[in-house]
Amino acid sequence: MTDGPCGRSAVTALRSVLAPDAGADEGVDWEALSAAWGFRFPSDYMAFMEFYGAGGISDSLEVLRPLGPDRMDVDGMATETANARDQRPPDSAAGGAPCVVGTAESVVAWGVTSAADVLCWLASPADPDQWPVAVLRPSLVSRWTVHPVGMAEFLRRLLAGEFDSCPLSDTTLWQAGTGQFLHWREEKRLLAEGIDPWTGEPDPYAGLQFDD
């Protein structure tokens, strides 16, 4: 079970501290994507893709593009899901409140950090809006922590510092109050122009961009 708001109300709360980028709607065919993965997606993630789209938050966390399981793009869900499933699955002792025990098949990635943490859902309950967030931190011996909130509420609480401690290896967003969101297409446009998307300064390495 998850705590706090879910669906559009969770994204509305998040928008007060994380402004969407202009024209961010991914225009996802959710029926086709759900059929490809074999499950429905949480309503807050669907609302996030409508209001924000996929992209980066303050050059620290990337919300993954909603691509099918056969799309192994570097910024897509399938690649990071495969990486997370290679690890021992989270269990009910993995931090946060007690939760359903995870299996490798229940782990589905929705985000990744600059410190190589993978943010996932534990897709065990029948209701996707009850999927808790599980964070894989590869640098730790106890690698998983499980948090009984949805992805949008997780991001809001991260910015507000409302967990007992920072749930990520990178503390850039922890207690930051607000964050900057940049859609992946805008990131790519700036990189193609030789500009660092986060500083606005010329960057000689910016041309090394990801593919569509």
PERAWO-V18591 format. One record per backbone hydrogen bond with DSSP energy under -0.5 kcal/mol. NH is the residue of the N-H (numbers start at 1). CO is the residue of the C=O. E is the energy in kcal/mol with one decimal. If there is no record, write none. Layout:
NH;CO;E
NH;CO;E
This chain:
3;148;-4.1
9;6;-0.9
10;6;-0.8
10;7;-0.6
11;7;-1.5
12;8;-2.8
13;9;-2.0
14;10;-1.9
15;11;-2.2
16;12;-0.7
16;13;-0.7
17;14;-1.9
18;14;-1.6
19;179;-0.6
24;21;-0.8
26;49;-1.9
30;28;-1.3
33;29;-2.5
34;30;-2.7
35;31;-1.9
36;32;-2.0
37;33;-2.1
38;34;-2.4
39;34;-1.1
46;42;-1.9
47;43;-2.3
48;44;-2.4
49;45;-2.3
50;46;-1.2
51;47;-2.6
52;48;-3.4
53;48;-1.9
55;63;-1.4
56;182;-2.1
57;61;-2.7
58;56;-0.5
58;180;-2.9
60;57;-2.1
61;57;-1.4
62;112;-3.4
63;55;-3.1
63;61;-0.5
64;62;-0.6
64;110;-2.2
65;75;-2.7
67;65;-2.0
71;68;-2.0
72;70;-0.8
73;71;-0.6
76;73;-1.7
77;65;-1.1
78;71;-0.6
80;76;-1.1
81;77;-2.2
82;78;-2.3
83;79;-1.9
84;80;-2.4
85;81;-2.4
86;82;-0.9
86;83;-0.6
87;84;-1.5
94;91;-1.8
102;90;-1.5
106;103;-0.9
107;103;-0.7
107;104;-1.0
108;121;-1.8
110;119;-3.2
111;119;-1.8
112;62;-1.9
113;117;-2.2
114;60;-2.5
116;113;-1.8
118;136;-2.1
119;111;-2.6
120;118;-0.5
120;134;-2.8
121;108;-2.8
122;132;-1.8
123;106;-3.5
123;121;-0.8
124;122;-1.6
125;122;-0.5
128;126;-0.7
130;127;-2.3
131;128;-1.6
133;147;-2.3
133;149;-0.7
134;120;-2.3
135;145;-3.0
136;118;-2.9
136;134;-0.5
137;135;-0.6
137;143;-2.8
138;136;-0.7
140;137;-2.1
143;141;-1.3
145;135;-1.6
146;94;-0.9
147;133;-3.4
149;147;-2.4
154;150;-2.3
155;151;-2.0
156;152;-2.1
157;153;-2.7
158;154;-2.2
159;155;-2.2
160;156;-2.1
161;157;-1.2
162;157;-2.6
171;169;-0.5
175;158;-2.0
176;173;-1.9
177;159;-2.8
178;176;-1.4
179;17;-1.9
181;19;-0.6
181;179;-0.5
182;56;-2.5
184;54;-2.1
187;183;-2.4
188;184;-2.4
189;185;-2.2
190;186;-2.3
191;187;-2.4
192;188;-2.4
193;189;-1.1
194;191;-1.8
195;190;-2.6
196;201;-3.2
197;195;-0.5
200;196;-2.7
203;194;-2.8
206;203;-1.8
208;205;-1.8
209;207;-2.0
